[in-house]
Amino acid sequence: MIKLTFLFIIVIYQLMAQSVFEKSSPLVSTYSIVARDSVTGEMGVAVQSHWFNVGAIVGWGEAGVGVIATQSFVNPSFGIRGLDLLKQGKSPQLVIDELIASDDGRDFRQLAVLDAQGRTASYTGSKCINGAGNIAGENFSVQANLMLNDKVWGAMEKAFKETTGPIAERMISALEAAQEVGGDIRGMQSAGIMVWSGKSSGKPWADKLIDLRVEDHPEPVKELKRLLAVQRAYDHMNAGDLATEKGDMKLAMDEYNTAMLMFPENIEMKYWTAVTLANNGKLNEALPIFKEVFVKDKNWLELTPCLIKSELLKVSDEDLKKILGVLQ
């Protein structure tokens, strides 16, 4: 009975909201954080909600400019318009003031803005469903609505301030803290995290450092944390590839080994490490790794000769036979 009453309230609330702004505005009641690393300048947004694919609509950002989280009954235009206003040199508070003043649905909105200097501002409309609130501080803002209680945003602030490490991991800690004290009253469904460089390189494809989403999952924050760890491992693989290109095999192998230690069950990381060793004349070191991979999945054995034509594997015919014969 209580659940039915609550759902009825949500429906009435949505109908009321739709009378003052576009019907396409989705109800993304959620908790999120916008934050900046004071050392690296990196900026990001992390979010969780009981709503499908929340990461696709709440977070916006641009290297050297800032990041924005728009939620509750989302006004997606706040993302692009807010970034444009930041580019004009307006402070986060002025950006919020201008966006909210222009919006007939302002009472139902929740919005947070952080600029490349670490200045922040956030807003919670008077008709956002309780528990709802926000805290804006130096280099971060946390905000939540439709929560089980009013402890969520305070717990997020505490976790972010007390956690050390890269900005992405600190934001994940804030999401975990939100869930630990109750989180969204409806439960969990999706999560997302994005991180941009603090300064623009002029190459947008390179300035977006992290873009991970969990569209639909019973434990989205836990899954998001796992995906972030996987990305960190692949970052080491990429660094190893770069070191290989520059002829620094010691650094390359250090990076590859770090990646494999992080995810020892990932046979693709092992495979490409073996390929790199073989390409650099270290076949004896590569053969045991090739064997381990081929034992687990013979498709990698089938793939190996295909690499010759593409020049991804540069070994003699004799050495190729040795690689393909490790299972004999």
N, C-alpha and C positions, 0 to 999 in steps of 0.2 A: 504493500500500500504506500509506504514511504517513497519507494522508487518511482511508482506511478505518479505520485504527487509532484516529485521533483522534476520528472520529465514533462509534466503538464506546465510547470513553471517555466521551464526552458523554452517550450513551444510558445507560450504567451510572450516571453521576453523577446524571442526572435521576431515574432510578429510586430511587436512594438518597435523594435529596432528597424525593421524593414520599412516602416512608415516614414522614417526620416533619412534613410540613405539607401544606396543601391541594393537591390535584392541579391546581387551576386556576391555581396560581402560575406565571406564564410565566417562561421563562429569558431575561431581558433582560440579557445580559452586554454591558457598554457602558462608555463614559467620559462623565462629566458634570461640570458645575460649577454650584455655587450661589454667588451673589455679590451684593454690595451696593455702590452708588455712595456713597462717603463724603460727597459734596457734595450730591447731589440726594436721597439716601435711597432711590432706586429699587432694587428687589431683583429678581433673576431666576434662572432655571434654563435651562441649555442642555445638550443631550445628543445623542449619536450612537451608533448601534448597528447591528450586522448582524441586525436584527429588524424586522419590519413595524411601522410607525407607533409608534415608541418614544416620540414626544412625547406620546402620549395617556395614558401610564401612569406614566412616571418622575417628572415634575415636578408639584409642587403649591405653591400659594402663596396669600397673602391680603395685601392692602394693610394696612400698619400692624402686621402680625403677623410674617410671615416667609415663608421658602420652604424646600421640602424636596425632596430627590431620593431615591427608593427604587428600588434596582436589584438586579442579580444575579438570583436567583429572587425576583421582586418580590412584596412584601407590600403590596398597594394600600392596605390600611387604615392603613398608616403615614402616608400623606399627610394624611388628614382627622384622624386621632387625634393626629398630631403637631402640627398647627395648633391643635387644641383645647387641648393641653397648653401650647403657647406662650401662648395667650390667658389661661391660668391663672397666667401669670407665671413659669413654669418656664424655666430656662436651656436652651439647646440640648443641653448635655451631660446634664442631667437628663431631657430628653425622650428622647434616645437610650437612656439607661440604662433608662428605664421601658418603652419600646417593645421593646427587645431582650430584656429580662427576661421579658416576657410571651409571647415567641414561641418555640415549639418548633423552628422552622426557623432560629434565629438564626445558626447557623454558616454558612449559605448566603447570608445577607443582606449587602447593602451599603447604607449609609444616610448621608445628610448633612443637617444642619439648620442654618439660619441665621436669626437673629431680626432684628427691625427696628432693633436697636442695632448690628448688625454682628458679634455674637458667633456663633461657629460651633463645630460638633463633627461628627465623622464616624466611621464604623465600617466595618470590613471583617471579615466572618466568617472563621473559620479554615479553612473548606472552600470558600471562593470559589476559582474556577479561576485559577491563575497565568497571566500576571502580574496580580497584583491588589494594590492599595494605595490609600492616601488621604493627603491633606495638608490639614489645617484650619488656617487662619490668620485674621488680622483681616479681616473683610469678604469672605472667600471660603473655599470648600472645593472641592477637586478629588478625584475618585475614579474608579477604573477597575478592571475585572476582565476576564479572558479576553483579555488583551492579547498582542501579539506579543512584548513585552519589558517590563522594569520601568522604562523611561524615560518612560512616558507621563504619569503624574501629575506628575512633576517638570517636564516640558516645559510642561505646562498651567499650573502655578504660575508659572513664569518668564514665559511669554507674557502671562498676566493682569497680573502686576505691572509688566511693562515696556511695556504698551500703554496709550495714553491715549485719551480720547474717551468717548462714552456707554457705559453698562454693557453694552448689548447687543452692540456692536461688540467690546468687550473680551472678552466671553464667546465670541464667534465666533472670535476670535484664539486662545483657549485650545483650542477644538476643532480648529482648523487645526494647531496645534502638536502636538496628540496624534496626528493623522494623519501628520504629517511624520516622526515618529520611529517609526512602525509601526502604531499604532492597534489596532483589534480584529483578532485573529489570523484571523478568518473573512472580514474585508473590511468593506465599507460597505453600508448599505441605507436607513436612515432617520435623520432628525434633527428636532429641535424646539427652539424657544426661546420663553420666556414672561417678561414683565417686568411687575411691579406697582409702583404708587406706594408711596413710603415711608410715607405717611400715608393713612389712610382718609378719603374724602370722604363716606362713607355711601352712595355710589353705586357698587356693585361693577362695573357695566357700564362705568363711566368709569375705574375704578382699574386695570383690566387694560390696560396700555398696548401690549403686544405679545403676540401669540399666533400663531406661525407653525409650520407642520409640513410636513415633506417625508416623506410616508408610504413611498415606495418609489422609489429613484433610484440610479443607479450612482455618483454623486458627491453625496451628500446635503448635506454641509457646504458645498460650493461653491454648490449650489442654495439652501440656506438663506441664505447670505450675499447672493445675488442678490435673494431675496425681501425681505430686510431693507432692501436699498437701494431696492427698489420701494416699500416701506411708507414709508420716509423721504421719498420724492418725493411720495407721496399725503398725507403729513402736511403738506407745504407747500401742497398744493392745498386741504386742509381749512382751513389757516390763512388762505389767500387768501379762501375763502368767508366765513369769520368776519369778516375785515377788510371785505369787501364789505357784509355785513350792517350793519356799524357805520359805513359810509360812508367808509372810508379806502381810496380807490382806489389811492393810491400804494403803500401797504403790500400791498394785494391783488395788484397787478401784480408787485411785487417777489417775493412768494411764488409766484405762478404761473410767473413767468420762471425762478425757481430750480428749480421742479419740472420744467419743460420742458428745462432745461439738463441735469438729471440723467438724463432719459429722453427725448431728442429724437425717438425713433422712436414714442413713445406718442401716437397721434393723438387719443385721448379727452381727454388733458390739454389739447391745443391747442384742441379743439372747445369745451370748457367755458370756456376762457379767452376765446375769441372771443365766446361767448354773454354772458359778463360784460361785456366791452367794449361790445357792442351795447346791453345793458341800461342802460349808464351813458353813453349818448350818444356813444360813440366808434366809430361804425360804420365810418368810413374805416380805422381801425386793425384793426377786426375782419374786414373783407372779405378781405384777403389770407390770413388764417389760415383762414377758412371755405373759401376756394378750395383751399388746400393739403390740407385734410382731405377735401373732397369729391372731389378728384382721386384720392386714395388709396383711398377707399371711399365709393361713392355712397349707401350705406345711411344715412350721416349726413345727406345731403341730404334723403332721404325722412323722416328723423326730425324735421328742423327745424320744419316747420309744425305738427307735433303738440305742440310745446312751447308754442304760443300758448295753447291751451285750458287747459293746466296752469299758465299764467302763469310758466313758467320762462324764456320768452323774451318780453320786453315791448317790442315795437317796433311801429311803425305798419305798415299794410298796404303802404305805399310802400317802407319799409325792408325789409320781409320779401321783397318782390319783388326788391330789389337783392341780398339774400343768396342767394335761390334762383336768381338769374340770373348768379352769378359765373362759371359754367362756359361761358356763352354767348359 
